Amino acid sequence: MKWWLRSLVANHAKLRPFSGSAGFSTKGLQLDGVKNIVAIASGKGGVGKSTTAVNLAVALAKKCQLKVGVLDADVYGPSVPTMMNLHGEPEVTEDRKIVPFQNYGVKCMSIGFLVPKDSPLVWRGPMVASALEKLSRGVDWGNLDILVVDMPPGTGDTQITISQRLQLTGVLIVTTPQDVALIDARRGVTMFSKVEVPILGIIENMSCFKCPNCGHPSYIFGNGGARKTADEMCLDYLGEIPLEVDIVKASDEGVPLVVSAPDSSVTKGYNDLAQKLVDKIGKLANEQLRPEISL
């Protein structure tokens, strides 16, 4: 599918430059047919953000019975194709819209579907912005209740581009309990606040390690750091997800744990998170007159 790359080169110069948060407007930034767009973000890599995005999306689809999509916005390190066991080249509609792949009841789009698996993308900011425009507006999403956006780590070009180009319902911050991750989580909260994106809450991933034999929790990354940070920043604390051995195998094999182990404590955590997220979006809809999810 080389046409899409030619399109990026031809059109990336047309994108408007980011001008900061002053006068920031979301007018005209909706995606056709998509009611809510939720970014899953973190200030630091390695906190399980993609795992959270994928399992949360599947929980929203299966537990909450919603129409859900996942946009893999990590152009340099896409994980969604592997985690959702989706491979190949997507089809294109007559009007040149990309048809997203679907698995576990969730529609998915990623740059990983469009480039060879082991090929690095050596792109600067404008090309990344153009790619994200194509991966979001150039996709035939159909009707969705929620589009989950798996963001890359950090507070750089991608985060600014997504915040500027899409009307985000809000952002969910993922962190581990340790101070090193929490410092960057705070930076992420500050960045999204500056571009006027609502912070839906903080989720603590890898809150403890659950022994596969006896179930005893070991707090290998510390205990309670995310809750304390949420309290200090006056944010909602949406719960914790423990670390289990099976989640590694599930991610590598492309079967989200909420599917492969529906009775696990991790699955319970994601199901609880999904319901809290739906409730939070409903509350925002009432406060800000955003489209509300119908259950």
Protein Blocks (a to p, Z undefined) as FASTA:
>chain_A
ZZlmmmmmmmmmmpccdebjehpafehiacehiabdcddddfbehiommmmmmmmmmmmm
mmnopacddddfblklcfklmmnopacjddddfkopacdddeehiacddfklmpcfklcc
dddfklmmmmmmmmmmmpcebjafbdcddddedjdfklmmmmmmpccfbdcddddfbfkl
mmmmmmmmmmmmmnopacfbdcdehkbccdfklopacdfkoghklmmmmmmnopacebjc
dddfklmmmmmnopafklmmmmbmklmmmmmmmmmmmmmmmmmmmmnopacddZZ
